[in-house]
Amino acid sequence: MQKFSLAINELLASQLTARAKKKKMSTASYIRRLIELGLAQENAKEPYTDKHSDRENLDKKMLAVTLETLYICRNIILNAGGDLTANQEKLDKCIAKALEGTAHFFGDTIKN
């Protein structure tokens, strides 16, 4: 086993020692275990960037859905004039256009 010299501040040293005692381990064993866990996490199959890009894609989808919803609301207010049954054809066109705007994000999951 290789040996490494490591300099750490007093606060960190006391925290490591206290946690090692709680786990009934030596401080050196506890530090080795922390390093192993850190390396295992770093070598995980799904890096953080993939999760981050998934979040960005979800944000883009939600923004598109929100904008299309606002489009529907705007057209309901402007075209229906409060009476939705009188202008059902215009309302149906607005809804169809909004669905077209978001369909590419969700594929076949959005249906009339």
MIBAMAR-646497 format. One record per residue (C-alpha): x, y, z. Coordinates in pm, whole numbers. Layout:
! MIBAMAR-646497
X=X | Y=Y | Z=Z $
...
END
This chain:
! MIBAMAR-646497
X=0 | Y=0 | Z=0 $
X=136 | Y=344 | Z=-90 $
X=161 | Y=615 | Z=169 $
X=69 | Y=978 | Z=109 $
X=131 | Y=1281 | Z=326 $
X=-171 | Y=1502 | Z=359 $
X=-200 | Y=1837 | Z=534 $
X=-549 | Y=1943 | Z=647 $
X=-674 | Y=2213 | Z=881 $
X=-761 | Y=2144 | Z=1244 $
X=-1137 | Y=2174 | Z=1200 $
X=-1145 | Y=1917 | Z=921 $
X=-912 | Y=1687 | Z=1112 $
X=-1133 | Y=1696 | Z=1421 $
X=-1445 | Y=1628 | Z=1215 $
X=-1280 | Y=1331 | Z=1042 $
X=-1158 | Y=1190 | Z=1373 $
X=-1498 | Y=1231 | Z=1540 $
X=-1684 | Y=1065 | Z=1253 $
X=-1431 | Y=782 | Z=1236 $
X=-1482 | Y=716 | Z=1610 $
X=-1860 | Y=706 | Z=1561 $
X=-1813 | Y=439 | Z=1297 $
X=-1557 | Y=258 | Z=1513 $
X=-1288 | Y=297 | Z=1248 $
X=-942 | Y=443 | Z=1249 $
X=-912 | Y=790 | Z=1101 $
X=-689 | Y=657 | Z=824 $
X=-943 | Y=386 | Z=733 $
X=-1223 | Y=640 | Z=737 $
X=-1031 | Y=874 | Z=503 $
X=-954 | Y=582 | Z=268 $
X=-1325 | Y=494 | Z=263 $
X=-1420 | Y=855 | Z=181 $
X=-1170 | Y=859 | Z=-104 $
X=-1306 | Y=528 | Z=-239 $
X=-1662 | Y=664 | Z=-227 $
X=-1557 | Y=984 | Z=-403 $
X=-1380 | Y=793 | Z=-679 $
X=-1676 | Y=557 | Z=-721 $
X=-1909 | Y=852 | Z=-759 $
X=-1675 | Y=1018 | Z=-1007 $
X=-1658 | Y=698 | Z=-1212 $
X=-2037 | Y=650 | Z=-1215 $
X=-2198 | Y=568 | Z=-1548 $
X=-2417 | Y=880 | Z=-1562 $
X=-2207 | Y=1192 | Z=-1528 $
X=-2359 | Y=1510 | Z=-1392 $
X=-2358 | Y=1676 | Z=-1734 $
X=-2611 | Y=1422 | Z=-1869 $
X=-2849 | Y=1492 | Z=-1581 $
X=-2796 | Y=1864 | Z=-1629 $
X=-2878 | Y=1844 | Z=-2000 $
X=-3193 | Y=1642 | Z=-1919 $
X=-3299 | Y=1924 | Z=-1688 $
X=-3235 | Y=2181 | Z=-1961 $
X=-3446 | Y=1979 | Z=-2206 $
X=-3728 | Y=1957 | Z=-1954 $
X=-3709 | Y=2332 | Z=-1896 $
X=-3735 | Y=2395 | Z=-2272 $
X=-4037 | Y=2165 | Z=-2297 $
X=-4211 | Y=2332 | Z=-2006 $
X=-4140 | Y=2677 | Z=-2150 $
X=-4292 | Y=2573 | Z=-2484 $
X=-4601 | Y=2430 | Z=-2313 $
X=-4640 | Y=2747 | Z=-2107 $
X=-4613 | Y=2970 | Z=-2414 $
X=-4867 | Y=2761 | Z=-2607 $
X=-5102 | Y=2774 | Z=-2307 $
X=-5071 | Y=3151 | Z=-2299 $
X=-5145 | Y=3155 | Z=-2673 $
X=-5466 | Y=2960 | Z=-2615 $
X=-5572 | Y=3188 | Z=-2328 $
X=-5503 | Y=3501 | Z=-2531 $
X=-5710 | Y=3375 | Z=-2821 $
X=-5994 | Y=3266 | Z=-2597 $
X=-6011 | Y=3614 | Z=-2448 $
X=-5977 | Y=3799 | Z=-2778 $
X=-6189 | Y=3579 | Z=-3002 $
X=-6448 | Y=3418 | Z=-2782 $
X=-6548 | Y=3738 | Z=-2604 $
X=-6655 | Y=3542 | Z=-2298 $
X=-6900 | Y=3320 | Z=-2490 $
X=-6712 | Y=3001 | Z=-2568 $
X=-7001 | Y=2826 | Z=-2743 $
X=-7050 | Y=3108 | Z=-2996 $
X=-6694 | Y=3082 | Z=-3130 $
X=-6623 | Y=2710 | Z=-3085 $
X=-6465 | Y=2682 | Z=-3430 $
X=-6210 | Y=2957 | Z=-3355 $
X=-6137 | Y=2799 | Z=-3018 $
X=-6082 | Y=2456 | Z=-3178 $
X=-5837 | Y=2612 | Z=-3426 $
X=-5643 | Y=2777 | Z=-3141 $
X=-5620 | Y=2452 | Z=-2949 $
X=-5510 | Y=2261 | Z=-3261 $
X=-5239 | Y=2519 | Z=-3332 $
X=-5115 | Y=2504 | Z=-2974 $
X=-5100 | Y=2124 | Z=-2987 $
X=-4899 | Y=2145 | Z=-3309 $
X=-4653 | Y=2376 | Z=-3135 $
X=-4585 | Y=2128 | Z=-2857 $
X=-4634 | Y=1796 | Z=-3037 $
X=-4269 | Y=1763 | Z=-3139 $
X=-4168 | Y=1767 | Z=-2771 $
X=-4402 | Y=1491 | Z=-2662 $
X=-4455 | Y=1273 | Z=-2971 $
X=-4770 | Y=1062 | Z=-2958 $
X=-4847 | Y=1132 | Z=-2591 $
X=-5058 | Y=1439 | Z=-2679 $
X=-5379 | Y=1353 | Z=-2856 $
X=-5711 | Y=1537 | Z=-2890 $
END
